[in-house]
Amino acid sequence: MHPLNKKPRARRASAAWLIAFACGSAATPIALARDPASLPHATSLPQATTGGPSGGFAPRATLADFRDAAPSGAAREMADWALATEDPQGLPFLIVDKQAATLYVFDADGRLAGASAILLGMARGDDSVPGIGERPMSQIRPQERTTPAGRFVAERGMNSHGEDIMWVDYDAAVSMHRVRATNPKERRLERLRTPTIDDNRISYGCINVPARFYDRHVVPAFADGHAIVYVLPETRSLREQFGVDVAAPGA
């Protein structure tokens, strides 16, 4: 998370800003997590809207299909609610379960394409400090390095270094991107391979995803340029964060 990771909003709609980059297909094998702690970890893109799911759709009988994954109760409730209410409005959707340090990628029909361990903001919390997206990294204190919770209309983009990323919250400079191992002291790749999630908090707020998983599952989810990203809270309940009852319809 850093101003240098951003490009001006005015350029986001240009061909140079949005990346046309095909990787994987519907036939790509599904990557599932038997144990979320054993999976590799993740990061983010510009935010169009945040806040609670929109609601107002007739409930559907179908629930989200997690295949062989073993999600937390919160992740399952959020996925079921999104699918039942059609909140993603026909777009693929992703769920970031911060407490489990796990990313779930779903197609538009609510079928799990893949699940992976990820890396998240160093600090526990669900809100970004106002104006943090315009501050240099040297001025961002450890306690301010949070991954914000909420519903985001994320979009495909590019940072100032020419790296393709998915903007989750543009104003806060929070994106989802491939894990970067540029600082050996941070041991980001090693953190993704450990059996616990205790060391998965290391980023400035971005969602760091293992490169192979990012290319095989995250990039295809953004084939049309946008996807819905739900970042689950860790200091508030789902009801408090999203303002709706996310329990499965009929429960």
Backbone hydrogen bonds, N-H to C=O, Kabsch-Sander energy under -0.5 kcal/mol:
donor,donor_aa,acceptor,acceptor_aa,energy
5,N,2,H,-2.2
6,K,3,P,-1.8
11,R,8,P,-1.8
12,R,9,R,-1.9
14,S,11,R,-1.3
17,W,14,S,-0.5
18,L,14,S,-2.5
20,A,18,L,-0.5
21,F,19,I,-0.9
28,T,25,S,-2.1
31,A,113,A,-1.2
32,L,30,I,-0.7
34,R,32,L,-0.7
38,S,35,D,-2.7
39,L,36,P,-1.2
43,T,177,H,-0.5
43,T,207,I,-3.1
44,S,175,S,-9.9
44,S,176,M,-1.1
45,L,174,V,-1.1
48,A,153,V,-1.0
65,D,110,G,-3.0
66,F,64,A,-0.8
69,A,66,F,-2.5
70,A,33,A,-0.7
76,R,72,S,-2.2
77,E,73,G,-2.4
78,M,74,A,-2.3
79,A,75,A,-2.3
80,D,76,R,-2.7
81,W,77,E,-2.4
82,A,78,M,-2.6
83,L,79,A,-2.2
84,A,80,D,-2.8
85,T,81,W,-2.4
86,E,82,A,-0.7
87,D,82,A,-1.4
89,Q,86,E,-1.5
91,L,88,P,-1.3
93,F,106,F,-1.1
94,L,228,I,-2.9
95,I,104,Y,-2.5
96,V,230,Y,-3.0
97,D,95,I,-0.7
97,D,102,T,-2.9
98,K,96,V,-1.0
100,A,97,D,-0.6
101,A,97,D,-0.8
101,A,98,K,-0.6
102,T,97,D,-1.9
103,L,116,S,-3.3
104,Y,95,I,-2.6
105,V,114,G,-2.6
106,F,93,F,-2.8
107,D,111,R,-2.3
110,G,107,D,-2.0
112,L,65,D,-2.4
113,A,105,V,-3.5
114,G,105,V,-1.3
115,A,31,A,-2.3
116,S,103,L,-2.3
118,I,41,H,-0.6
118,I,101,A,-2.0
119,L,208,N,-2.0
120,L,200,N,-2.6
122,M,203,S,-2.6
123,A,145,R,-2.5
132,I,129,V,-2.1
134,E,131,G,-1.7
135,R,132,I,-1.3
139,Q,136,P,-2.0
140,I,137,M,-1.8
141,R,139,Q,-0.8
144,E,141,R,-2.2
145,R,142,P,-1.4
146,T,144,E,-1.8
149,A,126,D,-1.9
150,G,231,V,-2.2
151,R,51,G,-1.2
152,F,150,G,-0.5
152,F,229,V,-2.6
153,V,49,T,-1.1
154,A,152,F,-1.3
154,A,227,A,-1.9
155,E,167,W,-1.7
156,R,225,G,-2.5
157,G,165,I,-2.7
159,N,163,E,-2.3
160,S,4,L,-0.8
162,G,159,N,-2.0
165,I,157,G,-1.7
166,M,44,S,-1.4
166,M,176,M,-2.4
167,W,155,E,-2.6
167,W,165,I,-0.6
168,V,174,V,-1.9
169,D,174,V,-2.4
173,A,170,Y,-1.5
174,V,169,D,-2.7
175,S,44,S,-0.7
175,S,173,A,-0.6
176,M,43,T,-0.7
176,M,166,M,-2.9
177,H,175,S,-0.5
177,H,207,I,-2.2
179,V,209,V,-2.6
186,E,183,N,-1.9
187,R,183,N,-0.6
187,R,184,P,-0.8
191,R,187,R,-2.3
192,L,188,R,-1.4
193,R,189,L,-0.8
193,R,190,E,-0.8
194,T,190,E,-0.8
194,T,191,R,-0.6
200,N,197,I,-1.6
202,I,120,L,-2.0
202,I,200,N,-0.8
203,S,120,L,-2.4
207,I,175,S,-2.5
208,N,42,A,-9.9
208,N,119,L,-2.3
208,N,206,C,-0.8
209,V,42,A,-0.7
209,V,177,H,-3.0
209,V,207,I,-0.5
214,Y,210,P,-2.7
215,D,211,A,-2.4
216,R,212,R,-2.2
217,H,213,F,-2.5
218,V,213,F,-1.1
219,V,214,Y,-2.7
221,A,217,H,-1.2
222,F,218,V,-1.0
222,F,219,V,-1.2
223,A,220,P,-1.6
225,G,222,F,-2.0
227,A,154,A,-1.8
228,I,92,P,-2.1
229,V,152,F,-2.9
230,Y,94,L,-3.0
230,Y,228,I,-0.5
231,V,150,G,-2.9
231,V,229,V,-0.6
232,L,96,V,-2.7
232,L,230,Y,-0.7
241,Q,237,S,-2.4
242,F,238,L,-2.9
243,G,239,R,-2.0
246,V,244,V,-0.8
251,A,248,A,-2.3
